[in-house]
């Protein structure tokens, strides 16, 4: 398999991922890390899945499902804001709550970075992480990212404003 490691593999979205994607996108506990304020309907996600196979050069994003060695979807990893002119993209990752702290995110990020560097031939990737999300910061530091900035009061949350850490990896 093209994007695989000892414990996981990455694959394209499939129509059968609707229920998994529905549960992942509607997990309100992770909405604060993105720009989501409302739940996604099955209708919207079905339409998204129909276009998910479009080329990254066309839609400027790529979402891959992270599957464990038992072919069970455990999370998703994304490239977004893909910029072929400047050879860069943003990276996002989410692991389903019941599959966190098992090493899936680290392996998935390693696979995606290999794909970015060797297949897409990107020069750099970046991410934005809530400053209090130490697990994610550690994940990206371990993968060779470095902190390049801090945006104060960047995200509005129910309990107030949150700072975010900007991280970047140059290949």
N, C-alpha and C positions, 0 to 999 in steps of 0.2 A: 504494500500500500504506500502511496506517495508521501503522505504526511502522517507518519506513524512513529511511535516510540515504544518503549517496553510496556507501558500501561495504558496508553491512549492512542487514539487516532483522530484526525480532523477530517470532516467531510462536508460537502455542500448541503444546504438545506434541501429537504424533500417534502412533498405534500403531507407525508405521514408525520411530520414534525409539528403539526398544528397544535395538538394538545400540549406538547412540551413547551413550545414557544409561547402559548397562551399562559401557561403557569409561570414561566420565566418573566415575561413582560408585565404580568400583573402582580408580581411580588412587590408590594408597596414598600417593603423594608429596604429595597435597593433603588427606589425611585430618586432618592436624594443625590445619587452619584451621576445622574444624567439630567435631562431636562423634562422628565415625565411628571405630569401632575394628575393624569387621569388614566383609567384602565383602557386597555386595547380590546376592541371587540373581535370576535372570531372572524367576522366579515373582513375587517381591515387586515388582519393577519393572513387570511386566505389570499387576499389580493397581493400582499407583500410576498408571500411564498410563490405566487405565479411569476413574479418578476425577479425572484432571487437568483435565478440562473443567468441573468444578464451579466455581461462581461464587466469586470472592474473598471476598465477604461471607459465604459459607457455610463455606468451609474456612480462611479467614484467611491464605491464601497464594496465590501465583501464580508459576509457573515458566514462563519463555519461553525458546525456543531462539534462539540467535544464529546467523544464517545469513549467509554472504558473498554476493557478487553472482553466484556460480555455484551458488547454492542448496545449498551444502554447510554442514552444521552445524559450527560452530567453537567453540561454548560455550553456556553457559546463564546466565541472570540471574534472580534470584528476589526476590520480595517475601515477607516472612514476618512473623509476629507482627502482622499487619494489625489495626489498632485503629480502626474507623470512628468510635467515640465521640470519641477524642482526635485523630483525623485524622493517624495516623502509621503507619509500617511500617519494618521492617528491610530492608536490601538486602544481597544476596550475589551474587557473580559468580565464575564459573570459566571459563577458556578452556582448551581442549584443548592439551596440551603442545606439539604441533607447529604451533600457530597463535598462540602468544604473541608479544608484541612487534611486532604488525602494526597496532595501533590499534583492534582490534575491541572491546576492553573499554571504551575511552573513548567510542567512538560508541554502544555499547550502553547505557552508563550515561547518556549524554546523552538518548537516546531514552526510557529508562525514567523519568528524572526529569521529562521533559516530560509523560509519561503520568500520573505521580504528581500533579504540580501541576495539570494542566489537565483530566484526565478523572476521576481519583479525588478531586481537590481536597484532597489531603493538606496538612497544615500543616508536617510535617517527616518526614524519613527519617533513619535512623541505620545505622551498621555497626560491627562489631567486627573489628579486624585485628591479627594477630600483630605485635608491636612490631618484629620483625626483617624484616618483609615491606615493605621500603621501596618497592618497585614499586607495591603496592596502596595504600599510604599516599599516595604521589604521585598516583596515579590519582584518589583521592577528593578530595584537596586541589585538584587541577586542576578538579574538577567542583563546587567551591564548598563542600565540607564543611570543617568545622573540628574540630580535636581538642578534645574536652571532658573527657577523662579518661584515666587509665592504671590498669589493673588489674594488680597485681603477682602473679606466680606463678599466673595464671588458668588456663592450659592445661598439662596434664601431657603431656609428650612423652617419647619414648624416651631422649632425651639430657638430660632434666631438666625444669624448669618454665619456662614462657614467659609474659612479660608480654603484655598486649593493649592496644591503643589504642582508645578509644571515640571515634567521630566522628559528627558530626551536621550536617545541613543543614536550616535553616529557610527556608521559601519566603516 
